[in-house]
Amino acid sequence: MSSMSRRHLMIAATGIATAAVSSRIAFAQTAAPAAAGPFKLDPLTYPVGALEPHIDARTMEIHHDRHHQAYVTNLNNFASEHPQIATMPIADILGSLENVPEAIRTGVRNNLGGHANHTMFWQIMGPDGGKPEGEVLAAIDRDLGGMEKFQTDFNAAGARQFGSGWVFVTVTKDGKLAIENRPNQDSPIMDGKRALMGNDVWEHAYYLNYQNRRPDYLKAWWNTVNWNKIAERYAAAKAGTLGV
Ligand SMILES: [Fe+2]
């Protein structure tokens, strides 16, 4: 049996519905009504105002507690009819969307992609995030032309994204970096890659404070980046253990 067939069987088997979903299940914030189900919204690990003045507290609150919560709620609704979507690692599902039942495939693409992208996003931001150094800085110098060019190119890619989407730094297993855009809630995981880091350029990420000035948001966002976390993600990517 091919590995694809095996994976198809794995995801097609209904099996146990909800129990062993994630080892890092956390309680959703009280501000966000948490629907019952296997998918959970992790709380932020810093206060909603921690990224001010670059990202305001109200934007963070609405973004996390409402937008991200909506993806999680939608996933729990899908899981009530198709419990198998909660029994595999998120990256495995996003990496083989063709095996998801057709009736929910687009919904899973959008909502599980959104769940994965935002989970990464909250992680790679934070107060006192340090600075790029060590292996990550060496990879930026080698693959992205150094910090100044990297930031210029990343901001340009984010500004160019038409409509809603993301700008990512993707990382391969051998540690090679590249700047890549994705529309909507698509994730590099869908192409067998991983996101080292990324910035959300949906209007909901910045509109309250920046309105139509996406380039200003892109520029200010660098002040929120948690380089310590990115160093951890880089090491995990090279070890083959980076999930979302
Ligand atoms: Fe978002």
Boltz pocket constraint, residues with backbone or C-beta under 6 A from the ligand:
constraints:
  - pocket:
      binder: B
      contacts: [[A, 63], [A, 67], [A, 118], [A, 200], [A, 202], [A, 204], [A, 205]]
      max_distance: 6.0
